[in-house]
Structure formats: C-alpha cells, structure tokens
Amino acid sequence: MGKMTVELSKGPKRRFESIEDIPGIGPATASKLRELGYHTVESLATATVKELTLAGLGEKQAAKIISIARDSISVQFVTADELLKERLNVKKLTTGSQALDELLGGGLDTQTITEFFGAYGSGKSQLCHQLCVNVQLPYERGGLEGAALYIDTEHTFSPERIVQMAKFRGLDPEQVVKRIIYAEAFNSDHQMLLLERCDRIIKENDVKLIVVDSLTAHFRSEYLGREMLAERQQKLNKHLHRLFRLARVFNLVAVVTNQVMSRPDVFFGDSVQAVGGHIVAHTSHTRIYLKKAAKGNVRIARLVSSPYLPEGEAIFKITENGVEDVEEPPRRK
C-alpha cells in the first residue's frame, strides 16, 4: 500500500491588521460589524455565517470574509506533531497555592475554560481576585505579565481586596488595579453582550485572563421553570463558546465561577450539584469543586473533571494576604 499523505495549508498568505483591510469590507460594513462586537480579524475568524448576516451581509459574502480572516490568522488543518508544537504556546497561571497548582498540573492553562463551583463562602470569588493579581506577575513567578478582564454578575468584586493581595505579592497596588478592566453585568443579555464586544479591549490592553463571576447567576434567576430551560441552555452554550473562542484566539486563561444546587434525592455523601447541566459540564475543560473545611479559613479543592489530569484533592487557605498553602503541622518527636 502507498503511504497516505495529507495536503495541508502552508501558512497564512497575508496578515490583516484591521477588519477594513479584509477584501469585501467597506467603511459602512465595518461600522455595522463593530456594532455587533467584531472589532478584530480574530473575532471574524471565529464567527459563524449566521452571526455576520446580522450585519447585512449575504451568506456567500459572509462565508468569504470568514474564510479570508481564518486564512490570515492561520486557522488550518495540522498534523498531530504540529499540534504538539503548538501546545508549547499554552502557558500556566499560578493560583498562589503550590498544592492547588500541582492538582491542576502546574496551574491554570491558557486556551481553555476553568470552572470553579461551590456553595456560598467556598472561596470562588476570592480565588478570582487572586488570579487577577497573579496574572500580572512575571513569568518566572507563575504569572503571564498581562491584564485581567473581570465580568461581575453578583456584585462581589472588591478593589480593596485586590490592593491587599497585591501588597503581599510585592506588586504596586496602584498599577495592579489599573490593569484590571471591570464590568458589571446587569442581566444575562448584558452579560453576553459584554463578552461579545470585548475583543478590542483584550487586544489593546494585552488581557491574559477573563473572569466571569458568576456564570449562571443571571441565567438562573431569569429563566425559571422547565418551559424556559431549553432557551436558557442554548444561551449558556453560545456564551461559553464565545468565551472559549476568545481563550483560543488570544491565548488567555478563561475562568468562570458557578453556583450549586442541592439534590434532595442524595442521602449519603455530598448532595450539591453545579448549575448549568450538561452544557456547562461539557464546555468547561477543567472543573474544580470548592468547599469549606472544618477549620475556619481552610478550603478543599476537588478536581472533578479534566481532559488529561487525574481526579484528586488539594487543600489551601484564604487569609488576608490571599490564597496561600496550608502549613504542615510540626511532626511529633
């Protein structure tokens, strides 16, 4: 038998700097695209034909524009060895706890979505605050030397807490808070809109972390009853896939927090379950369940699912300094 060969693209033919550079996009079309949230070539490359038709484009024209944009940023078929090389571009972001980092294989991956879910007071928002500080650390200290974008749905963001954490990490608090771009989402549609129109902010501010805290709060309160479940899940699916595309295109860490609900049919063991059903479960690449330990500020993190990491647990603590490792008790003589 002859050797099987696969003809692959040799790379991008031309790099476009702005959406107006793409053939077929004039000033009027560019203005409409920006109104819909498409500010960069990367956002067009990851769009669908149906989404671009909302800007008044025909299906053929929309498909052509997407094809050119994808060719520009080298979206193509590759062999597994090339994919292995591309995986070298994946960076790790430290959580601030060595034990938690080890559970996550060295920290939070770029180009993926990491979900933290747990009951009220389990430390989800505290961990998100810590990541907003840590992402600004140099690479040698586990950071990504970038900014953070924080979408707040439950009014839990605290600049004062950021200042505390930044001081402990030896960073200038004034500079740290300047590199956290904050937006409060007032409802689920506003939450989706913020994410759909943030590509230019990401590019201009070198954002390396997106936090949505929490992902499901608005959806849970607005879509009540079984008759609205399908619509809620469809919107959640679209929202999460938008977040995933941003993480891939801009090589950044995406973090969402999630609420939990009780399962009355469970009589033994933990009776809590993450909100969002299969849509959230399948789209989140790494899921971590957080809960309070018996001791005051100690938290238990359980890795529930990951594409390549084994299940396991880690303990850490949340103090006035932020996320830290739990000190080992002294050994008895």
N, C-alpha and C positions, 0 to 999 in steps of 0.2 A: 504493500500500500504506500502511496505517496505521502509525504509529510504535509500535514494540514497547515495552512498559513492564513493569517488574518490581516487584511489590509486595514491599517489604522491611519488616522489623521496625523500628519507630521507636525502639527502645532498651529497656532493662530496665524492667519495671514496678515492681519492688521490689527493694531490695538487702538481702540477708540477711547478718547478721554472724556467726552460728554455725549449725551444722548443725541444732540443735534448733529454730531459727526456721522451718525449712522445713516446710510442712504435710505430715503423714504420718510425721514422725519424732518419736517419743516418747523418753523417757529410756532405755528398755531398748534400742531400736533404735539410738540414738545411741551407746550404750556398745559394742554389737556392731560398729558401723561404725568406731569408733575402734580397736578391737582389730585390725581389718583394715587400719588405716592411713589411714582417711578422717577427717581432723580438721578440714578446712576445706570451705567451699562450693565453692571452686575445684577441690578434688580430686574432689568428687562430680560436678561439671560435666563432668569429663574421664573419668569412669568408664564402664564398659560395664554393660549389664543383667546379664550373666552374673556379673560381679565382685560386684555388690550382692546377688545371690541367695545368696551365701555367708553373708550376714548374716541369713538367714532371711526375706528379703523375697520376695514373689511377683513374677513378671516384670512384671505390669502396674503394681504399686506402685513397683518399681524404676525402670521407664521414666518414670513420672510424676515421681518425685523428681529424676531426672537432668534431665528437661525443665525443671522449675522452677528447678533450680540453674543450668542453662545460660541460662535467661531472665534470671536475676538478674545474671549477670556479662556479659550481652550477647554470647553466642555466637550469631551470626546470619549470614545471607547479606548481603553488601555488594557494591556496585559497585566496579569497579577504581579509580575516583578516590578512593573512601573508603578502599580498601586502601592506596593511595599515601599518604594522610594518616596512616593507622595505622603505616606504615613509618617515619614520623618518630619514633615511640616507640622504635625499635631503637637501642640505644646501642652504643658501641665501647669495648673494653677493650684498653689497650696491653700489648704483650708486654715492653716495656723496650728493644726494639731498633727503631729507626726503619726500618731495611731490612726487617725482618720485618713490621712494621706496614704498610708500603707494599705488600708482597706480598699481604697479607690485606685490602687495600682500606681501610686506616686502623686495623686492629685486629680483635679477635675480636668477632663480632656477638652480641648477646643474642637470645634466642628461637630459637637454633639449636644444633646439636651440632658441635663442632670436634674432630677426631680427630688426634692426633699418634702416628705409628707409626715404629718404627725398632729397630735392634739394641740390645743391652745397651751402655750407656755413650754413647748418642747424644744424651742430654740431655733426655729426655722428662720425668722426674720433676723435674729442675732447673727446667724451664720451668713446670711446675705449681706449684712452690714460689714462683716469681717472680710468677705470676698471683695467688696468694693474697695476696701483699703489694700488688701493683698495684691490685687491686680496691678497696682501702681508700683509694687516693689520691683527691684531689678531681677533679671532672670536668675542670677546666681542665688537669690534668696527665695525662689519659688514664684516670683511674680511674672507679669507679662509686659511690664513697662507701658501700660495703656490706661485708657479711661474706662469708666463704667457708665452704663445706662440703666436707670432704675425706674421701672413702672410700678407704681404703688396703687393697689386697689383697696387696701384696708386701713389706710392712713397710719401705717406703722413705721414709716421712715423717720429717723431721728438724726439730724446733723450733729447734735451734741454727742451722740454715741459714736459717730464717726471720728470726732475730734479725740475722744478718749482712746479709741483703738489706734489711731494714727500716732499719737504721742508714744504709746507703748512700743510701737514698731519702729520708732526713731524717724518718723517722717514729719514733714512740716504740715501741720493740720490745715493751714490756710490753703496750701497748694493741693492737698488731698481733696478738700471739699469742692474746690474749683473744677476738679476733674471727674466729678460725679454729676451726670446730667439726669435730672429728676423730672418725672411727670406723674401727676395723679390722674388715674382713670376713674371717671365718674359713673360709667356703666359699661356693659360688655361691648357695645358697639364702639364706644370711645376707646376702650382698651385695644380693640382690634385695629382701629384707625391709627393709634399711636405707633403700633408696631409696623403697620403698612407704610408709614411715611417717615421712618427713621433712618433709611439707608444713607441719606446725605449727611445726617448728624454723625452716623457711625464713621463714615469716610473722613469727614472734616476734623473730627476730634480723636481719631485713632482709638475708637472704642474696642476693647478686647473682652468685655463682659457685659451681657444683658441679663438683668434680673426682672422677673415678673412675680411680684409678691402681693397677693397670691393669684394663681392662675384661674381658679374656679370660683372665687367668692361671688363675683357679679353674675356669672352664668347660673350659679346655684340658686341665687335669690330671685332672678328674673324669669327663669324657665321652670315653672312649677307644674307638677303632675306628669303623668305618663304621656298625655297627648302632646306635650311640648318637648319630650325627651329627644326625639329624632332631630328636631331643629337645633336643639342645644348641642347635641353631639356633632352635628355637621359643622356648626360654627367653631366649636372647640378644635375640631380636626383641621379646619382651614387655618385657624390661629396658630396652632402648634407647627403646622407645616411651613408657615411663613417664618416662624422663629428658627426652624431647622435650616431653611434655605439661607437665612442671614448668617447663621453659625458656620455653614459650609463655605459660603462665598467670601466672607470676611475673616475666616479662620479665628473665630472667637468662641468663648465659653458662654453657653446659654444655660441659665438656671431658673427653674420655676419652683415655687412652693405650692403645696396642695393641702386642702383641708381633708378631714376624715369624717366618717360617719360610723355609728355603732351598728353592729349586726346582732339583732336580738336572737337569731337562730343559733348563735355560737354559745355553748355553755361552758366550754373549757378552753383555756388559753386566751390569747389576745382577741378581743371582739371588734377591733377597729378595722376599717377598710377605707382606702383612699377614694376620694370623689373623682368622677370622670369616667369610670368604667374602662372598657377595653380601648377606647380611643386614646386616652392619656397613657394607659399602660403600654400600648404598642409603640407610641411615638416617643416616649421618654426612653432614652438609651440606657441610662443608669438611674435606678430608683432606690432611694435611701429612706428608711423609716426611722424617725427620731422619736425618742420618748425620754421622759424624766426618770432618773434612777431614784432610789430611796433617799440617797444623800442629796441635800439641797441643790447645789449648782452642777451636779454631775449629769451628763446626758449619755444615752446609749444610742449608737447609730448602727442599724442593721442594713446591710446591703441585700436588697430583696431581689433585684434582677440586674443583669449586665450582659452584654454580648460576649464578653470574654473573661470576666472576673468571677471567681467563686463566691458563693454566699458566705457571709461572715459578719462579725460584730466588732465594734471598736467603742471605747469609752473616752470621753473628753469632758472638759468642764467649761462653763461660761462664767467669766469673772468680770470685774470692772475693766480689766485690760482687754477683754475679748475672748476669743476661742483659744484655749490652751490645753496641753496634755494634763492628765491626772497624774500627780506624783505617786510613785510607787511607795507603799508603806515600808518603813525600815524593817529589815529582817531581824527575827529574834535570835539572840545568841544561843 
